[in-house]
């Protein structure tokens, strides 16, 4: 096997506070839904591989079907980067009957091979994209109501609806508005004012007319919580990048 060159990769993570441990756990932020075989075949074709996309997709699906067949038969499968192994989870009595039938589970163990482990250990670093300290407060989706786009792409002067939990934007008195901020790559902040909806689960605002195109981070600063006001400001950051077109 040829030794693979180790490239450098940067994973963006979101930190979430664990109240019991008084520490933070990290989850990797994805900018899109999971990639499928169609997506991977399209990428290979775009990289000018001398095989048609349809043929790549056909071969990939055939290989996947055979991999699944072997696993369903109880066999392990190992590729260059992964080892797939059938697993039965549960507890059993001496006769082989499950002690708790509702907890009997047939599943898979997927383990990186040493080749992939080396790439992960030597090629990946992380960057904190957001910190979620608050219990259950988050931004789940941002939608441009003019275009219908929900992938983070917004247009200047467009009305935008933000979805989430405990996102109502209020100041320390509960009467005024809190801060709704877009921050560009240079750290420059642009404040926006919630208009229309300013509820625990939805909030609407208009993108400023003179905002420069580019990538931004979206943040809410609020004192809102269920049934009362917080003593300290709560910062809720959207874990996806906002793009101003």
Rosetta blueprint (number, residue, H / E / L):
1 X L
2 X L
3 X L
4 X L
5 X L
6 X L
7 X L
8 X L
9 X E
10 X E
11 X E
12 X E
13 X E
14 X E
15 X E
16 X E
17 X E
18 X E
19 X L
20 X L
21 X L
22 X L
23 X E
24 X E
25 X E
26 X E
27 X E
28 X E
29 X L
30 X L
31 X L
32 X L
33 X L
34 X L
35 X L
36 X L
37 X H
38 X H
39 X H
40 X H
41 X H
42 X H
43 X H
44 X H
45 X H
46 X H
47 X L
48 X L
49 X L
50 X L
51 X L
52 X L
53 X H
54 X H
55 X H
56 X H
57 X H
58 X H
59 X H
60 X H
61 X H
62 X H
63 X H
64 X H
65 X H
66 X H
67 X H
68 X H
69 X H
70 X H
71 X H
72 X H
73 X L
74 X L
75 X L
76 X L
77 X E
78 X E
79 X L
80 X L
81 X L
82 X E
83 X E
84 X E
85 X E
86 X E
87 X E
88 X E
89 X E
90 X L
91 X L
92 X E
93 X L
94 X L
95 X L
96 X L
97 X L
98 X E
99 X L
100 X L
101 X H
102 X H
103 X H
104 X L
105 X E
106 X E
107 X E
108 X E
109 X E
110 X E
111 X E
112 X E
113 X L
114 X H
115 X H
116 X H
117 X H
118 X H
119 X H
120 X H
121 X H
122 X H
123 X H
124 X E
125 X E
126 X E
127 X E
128 X E
129 X E
130 X E
131 X E
132 X E
133 X L
134 X L
135 X L
136 X L
137 X L
138 X E
139 X E
140 X E
141 X E
142 X E
143 X E
144 X E
145 X L
146 X L
147 X L
148 X L
149 X L
150 X L
151 X L
152 X L
153 X E
154 X E
155 X L
156 X L
157 X L
158 X L
159 X E
160 X E
161 X E
162 X E
163 X E
164 X E
165 X E
166 X L
167 X L
168 X L
169 X L
170 X E
171 X L
172 X L
173 X L
174 X L
175 X L
176 X L
177 X E
178 X L
179 X E
180 X E
181 X E
182 X E
183 X E
184 X E
185 X L
186 X L
187 X L
188 X L
189 X E
190 X E
191 X E
192 X E
193 X L
194 X E
195 X E
196 X E
197 X E
198 X E
199 X L
200 X L
201 X L
202 X E
203 X E
204 X E
205 X E
206 X E
207 X L
208 X L
209 X L
210 X L
211 X L
212 X L
213 X L
214 X E
215 X E
216 X E
217 X E
218 X E
219 X E
220 X E
221 X E
222 X E
223 X E
224 X E
225 X E
226 X L
227 X L
228 X E
229 X E
230 X E
231 X E
232 X E
233 X E
234 X E
235 X E
236 X E
237 X E
238 X L
239 X L
240 X L
241 X L
242 X E
243 X E
244 X E
245 X L
